[in-house]
C-alpha cells in the first residue's frame, strides 16, 4: 500500500481570518482608488502582489524553522547591509530614504529586517542557561536590536523603527526576564513619556525610586539603570531639537490636533470625520464622501481604516478588529503550544511585530496616536508590506505544522 498523503496541520482559524482581511483590503483599496485621476487601478496591482505574497507565505511555511535558526545571523547580517545601502543609495520620497530599487522591484529593507531580527533574537534567547537578570545575558540582545533600530530611525522612519524595541520587550518577557527587571529596562521610555506629558522630571524620579525599592537590583544593574536614565534625561531636550520639523509637528498635533487644522492636523481631523460619519452601518461600499471628494489623504495606504469606518460603519470597523484579534490570539496560542524553544520565541516576536503595526495604525486613524506612516497589515496598499506580512503568517503556520516537534 502506498503512503497516505495528509494535509499539513495548519491553523485554520488563522488562515481564514488572514484571507478575509486580505479580501477586505483588496475591496477597500479598490474603493479608495476610484477617485478619477488619483491612483486608479492600484487594486489590480495589489492583487498581483497578493499572488507573490501567497507564494512567499507557502515557501516560508514549508521550509523547516530549524533552517531559519541555523542561518539567523547570516540573514540578520544581510538585512543590516541592506539597511546601510538604503541610507547610501535608497530612493527618496517625502523627505525620507526608505526604499531600494533593483530594476523593476522596489522594496523596503526595514520590513525584512524585522523578520531577521526576530530570528536572531529567538536563537539568542533559546538557551536554557540564560539568566536575564545578568547583564551579560540581556545586553547582547539589546545591542542586536539597537543596530536596525538606529538605521531605520536614520532613514527616517520612526514608526517602523519603534517596532524593534517592541519585538525585543515581548521576547525578553517570553524568554523569562522577571517583570520587575523588564520595567527597569523600560524605565527610559517612561522617563521620556513623563517628560513630554508633565514637563518635569520629578514624577519620573519618584516612580523610579519606588521601582528600585521593589526590584532591588544588583549594584551593577542599579548603577547602569541610574546612568542610562540620567543620560536620557539630559539628552531628550537635545534630541527634540534634532527632530525634523514634520516629526515635531506630528507629536504636537497628536497632543492638540486643532492647533493646525489645515496643516499637520488635517489628516487626523479628516480621518476622524470619515470614521464618525460612517455611523453604525456606514455609507455603503464606494459611497464614502470624505474618500470620494479626496478630502482624506493616503486613504489607500496609512488611512485605509478610515475608509472602512466611513463606508462600512462601526460594524465593519469592529469586524476588522475581531479578525485581527483572531490572528493575534492564534499566533500567541501557537507560541504556547510549540515545544521547540526557537519556534515558540519566533512566533512571539512575529506576532508582537504584527500587533504593534495594527494597534498603532488604528489608534492613529482615530487620533489616539501620532501619525507615524505605518500601513495597516494585510489591508493597506503596498507590495513589500503585504509580502512581509504574509511571510510572517507563513512562519506562524510553520510553527503550527511542527508544533509537536522538540
C-alpha positions in Angstrom: 0.0 0.0 0.0 1.2 3.5 -0.8 1.7 6.0 2.0 -1.3 8.2 2.6 -0.8 11.9 1.8 -2.2 14.1 4.5 -2.8 17.9 4.5 -0.3 19.7 6.8 -1.9 20.7 10.2 -2.1 24.4 9.6 -4.0 26.7 11.9 -7.4 27.0 10.1 -8.8 30.0 12.1 -5.6 32.0 11.5 -5.8 31.2 7.8 -9.4 32.1 7.4 -9.0 35.4 9.3 -6.0 36.3 7.2 -7.8 35.6 3.9 -10.8 37.6 5.0 -8.6 40.6 5.9 -6.8 40.4 2.5 -10.2 40.2 0.7 -11.5 43.3 2.7 -8.2 45.0 2.0 -8.5 44.5 -1.8 -12.1 45.7 -1.8 -11.3 48.8 0.2 -8.2 49.6 -1.9 -10.5 49.3 -5.0 -12.9 51.7 -3.4 -10.2 54.1 -2.2 -8.7 54.4 -5.6 -11.8 55.1 -7.6 -11.3 58.9 -7.4 -10.6 59.9 -11.1 -7.0 60.7 -11.8 -5.8 59.6 -8.3 -4.2 56.1 -8.0 -6.7 54.5 -10.3 -6.2 50.8 -10.9 -3.9 50.1 -7.9 -6.2 47.3 -6.7 -5.2 45.2 -9.7 -1.5 45.7 -8.8 -2.3 44.8 -5.2 -4.0 41.6 -6.3 -0.8 40.8 -8.3 1.3 41.5 -5.1 -1.0 39.1 -3.2 -0.2 36.3 -5.6 3.5 36.8 -4.9 2.8 37.2 -1.1 0.8 33.9 -1.1 3.7 32.1 -2.8 6.2 33.6 -0.3 3.9 32.6 2.7 3.7 28.9 1.4 7.5 28.8 1.0 8.1 30.3 4.5 5.8 27.6 5.9 7.3 24.8 4.0 11.0 25.4 5.0 11.7 23.8 8.4 12.2 26.5 11.1 15.5 24.9 12.0 16.9 26.3 8.8 16.0 29.8 9.9 17.6 29.0 13.3 20.8 27.9 11.5 21.1 30.9 9.2 19.7 33.5 11.6 22.9 35.5 11.9 23.6 35.4 8.2 20.1 36.7 7.4 20.5 39.4 10.1 23.8 40.5 8.5 22.3 40.7 5.1 19.4 42.8 6.4 21.8 45.2 8.1 23.8 45.6 4.9 20.5 46.4 3.0 19.6 49.0 5.6 23.1 50.6 5.2 22.6 50.5 1.4 19.2 52.3 1.8 21.0 55.2 3.6 23.6 55.4 0.8 21.6 54.6 -2.4 18.0 54.5 -1.4 15.1 56.2 -3.2 13.9 59.4 -1.5 10.3 60.3 -1.1 8.6 62.9 1.3 12.0 63.6 2.9 12.9 60.0 3.7 15.1 57.3 2.2 13.2 54.0 2.8 13.3 52.1 -0.5 15.8 50.2 -2.6 15.2 49.8 -6.3 16.5 46.6 -8.0 15.3 47.0 -11.7 11.5 46.9 -11.6 11.4 45.9 -8.0 11.2 48.5 -5.2 11.1 47.3 -1.6 11.7 48.4 2.0 14.6 46.6 3.7 13.3 47.7 7.1 10.4 45.2 6.7 12.8 42.3 6.1 15.0 43.5 8.9 12.1 42.9 11.4 11.9 39.2 10.5 15.7 38.7 10.5 15.9 40.4 13.9 13.2 38.0 15.3 15.2 35.0 14.0 18.5 36.1 15.6 16.8 37.1 18.9 14.9 33.7 19.0 18.2 31.9 18.5 19.9 34.0 21.2 17.1 33.5 23.8 16.8 29.8 23.1 19.3 28.9 25.8 18.4 27.0 28.9 21.3 28.6 30.9 20.1 32.1 30.1 19.5 34.3 33.2 18.1 37.7 32.1 18.9 39.3 35.4 22.6 39.2 34.4 24.0 42.0 32.2 26.0 39.6 30.1 22.8 37.8 29.1 20.4 40.7 28.4 22.9 43.2 26.9 23.7 41.3 23.7 20.0 41.1 22.5 19.7 44.8 23.3 22.7 45.7 21.1 21.4 43.4 18.4 18.1 45.3 18.3 19.7 48.7 18.6 21.5 48.4 15.2 18.4 48.0 12.9 16.5 50.4 15.2 19.1 53.1 14.7 19.5 52.5 11.0 15.7 52.6 10.3 15.3 55.7 12.6 18.0 57.4 10.5 16.1 56.9 7.2 14.0 58.5 9.0 11.1 56.0 9.7 10.3 56.5 13.3 7.1 54.4 13.2 8.8 51.3 11.8 12.0 51.8 14.0 9.9 51.6 17.2 8.7 48.1 16.2 12.2 46.7 17.0 12.1 47.6 20.7 8.5 46.3 20.9 9.8 42.9 19.5 12.6 42.9 22.0 10.5 43.6 25.0 8.0 40.9 24.1 10.8 38.3 23.6 12.5 39.4 26.8 9.3 38.6 28.6 8.8 35.3 26.8 12.4 34.3 27.5 11.8 34.7 31.2 13.0 38.1 32.2 11.4 39.0 35.6 8.7 41.7 35.3 10.5 44.0 37.7 13.7 43.9 35.6 11.6 44.4 32.5 10.1 47.5 33.9 13.5 48.7 34.9 14.7 48.2 31.3 11.6 50.2 30.1 12.3 53.0 32.6 14.0 55.2 29.9 10.7 55.0 27.9 8.7 56.1 30.9 11.3 58.8 31.5 10.7 60.3 28.0 6.9 59.9 28.1 6.6 61.6 31.5 8.9 64.5 30.4 6.6 65.3 27.5 3.4 64.8 29.5 4.4 66.7 32.6 7.3 68.9 31.5 9.1 67.8 34.7 11.5 65.1 35.8 10.1 64.9 39.4 7.3 62.5 38.6 9.6 60.1 36.9 12.2 60.4 39.7 9.6 59.5 42.3 8.3 56.4 40.3 11.8 55.3 39.6 12.7 55.3 43.3 9.7 53.2 44.1 10.6 50.7 41.3 14.2 50.4 42.5 12.9 49.7 46.0 10.6 47.0 44.8 13.1 45.3 42.4 16.2 45.6 44.5 18.6 45.0 41.6 22.3 44.1 41.9 24.7 47.0 42.3 25.9 46.8 38.7 22.3 46.8 37.3 21.4 49.7 39.7 24.3 51.8 38.6 23.6 51.1 34.9 19.9 52.0 35.2 20.7 55.3 37.0 23.3 56.2 34.4 21.1 55.4 31.4 18.1 57.4 32.9 20.4 60.3 33.7 21.7 60.3 30.2 18.2 60.1 28.8 17.0 63.0 31.0 20.0 65.1 29.7 19.6 64.0 26.0 15.8 64.3 25.5 15.7 68.1 25.1 18.7 68.0 22.8 17.2 65.1 20.7 14.0 67.1 20.4 16.0 69.9 18.7 17.4 67.3 16.3 13.9 66.0 15.1 12.7 67.1 11.7 10.1 69.8 11.7 7.4 67.5 10.4 8.2 65.0 13.2 7.8 67.7 15.8 4.5 68.8 14.2 3.2 65.3 14.3 3.8 65.0 18.1 2.4 68.5 18.7 -0.6 67.8 16.5 -1.2 64.5 18.3 -1.4 66.4 21.6 -3.6 69.1 20.1 -4.9 68.4 16.5 -6.9 71.6 16.4 -3.8 73.9 16.6 -3.1 73.4 12.8 -6.3 72.1 11.2 -5.2 73.0 7.6 -1.6 71.7 8.1 -0.3 69.0 10.3 -3.7 68.3 11.9 -5.5 67.9 8.6 -5.0 64.2 8.3 -6.2 63.3 11.8 -9.2 65.6 11.6 -10.3 64.3 8.2 -9.8 60.7 9.4 -12.0 61.3 12.5 -14.7 62.9 10.3 -14.7 59.9 7.9 -14.9 57.3 10.7 -17.5 59.3 12.7 -19.7 60.0 9.6 -19.9 56.2 8.9 -22.3 55.7 11.8 -23.4 52.1 12.7 -23.5 50.6 9.2 -21.6 53.1 7.0 -22.5 55.0 3.9 -22.1 51.9 1.7 -19.3 50.5 -0.4 -18.0 53.0 -2.9 -20.1 55.8 -1.3 -17.7 57.4 1.1 -17.8 61.2 0.6 -14.6 62.0 2.5 -12.8 59.5 0.3 -14.8 60.3 -2.9 -14.1 64.0 -2.6 -10.4 63.3 -1.9 -10.6 65.1 1.5 -8.9 62.0 3.2 -5.2 61.8 2.3 -3.4 58.5 2.0 -6.7 56.7 2.0 -5.4 53.6 0.3 -2.3 53.2 2.5 -1.9 54.6 6.0 -5.6 55.7 6.4 -7.4 52.8 4.9 -9.1 52.0 8.2 -10.8 55.4 8.0 -12.3 54.3 4.7 -13.5 51.1 6.3 -15.2 53.2 9.1 -16.8 55.6 6.6 -18.1 53.0 4.1 -18.8 50.0 6.4 -19.5 51.8 9.6 -18.9 50.7 13.2 -19.9 47.1 12.3 -17.3 46.9 9.5 -14.6 48.5 11.7 -15.4 46.1 14.5 -15.3 43.2 12.1 -11.7 44.2 11.1 -10.7 44.4 14.7 -12.2 41.0 15.5 -10.4 39.4 12.6 -7.1 41.0 13.8 -7.8 39.7 17.3 -8.2 36.2 15.9 -4.8 36.5 14.1 -3.0 37.8 17.1 -4.6 35.4 19.7 -4.0 32.4 17.4 -0.4 33.5 17.0 0.3 33.7 20.7 -1.6 30.3 21.2 0.9 28.7 18.7 3.7 30.2 20.7 2.3 28.5 23.8 1.8 25.2 22.0 5.2 25.0 20.3 7.5 22.5 22.1 10.7 23.9 20.4 12.1 27.0 22.2 13.2 28.7 18.9 9.8 28.2 17.3 8.0 29.5 20.3 10.1 32.6 20.6 9.9 33.2 16.8 6.1 33.1 17.0 6.1 35.6 19.8 8.4 38.0 18.0 6.4 37.8 14.7 3.0 38.3 16.4 4.2 41.2 18.5 5.5 43.0 15.4 2.1 42.5 13.7 0.3 43.6 16.9 2.4 46.8 17.1 1.5 47.7 13.5 -2.2 47.0 13.9 -2.7 48.8 17.2 -0.6 51.9 16.3 -2.3 52.3 12.8 -5.8 52.0 14.2 -5.1 54.3 17.1 -3.5 56.8 14.6 -6.7 56.9 12.5 -8.9 57.7 15.5 -6.5 60.3 16.9 -5.1 58.3 19.8 -1.6 58.1 18.5 0.7 60.4 16.4 0.7 60.0 12.6 3.6 57.6 12.1 3.3 56.4 8.5 2.7 52.8 9.4 0.5 50.7 7.0 -2.3 48.5 8.3 -1.2 44.9 7.9 -2.9 42.9 5.1 -5.3 45.9 4.3 -3.1 48.8 3.2 -1.9 49.1 -0.4 1.9 48.2 -0.7 3.8 45.3 -2.1 6.6 45.0 0.4 4.4 45.2 3.4 1.9 42.7 2.1 4.6 40.2 1.2 6.3 40.5 4.5 3.0 40.3 6.4 2.2 37.1 4.6 5.7 35.7 5.2 5.1 36.4 8.9 1.8 34.4 8.8 3.6 31.7 6.8 6.2 31.4 9.5 3.4 31.1 12.1 1.9 28.3 10.1 5.4 26.8 10.0 5.2 26.6 13.9 1.6 25.2 13.6 2.6 22.4 11.3 5.6 21.4 13.6 4.2 22.4 17.0 4.7 18.8 18.4 8.4 18.7 17.5 11.2 19.5 20.0 
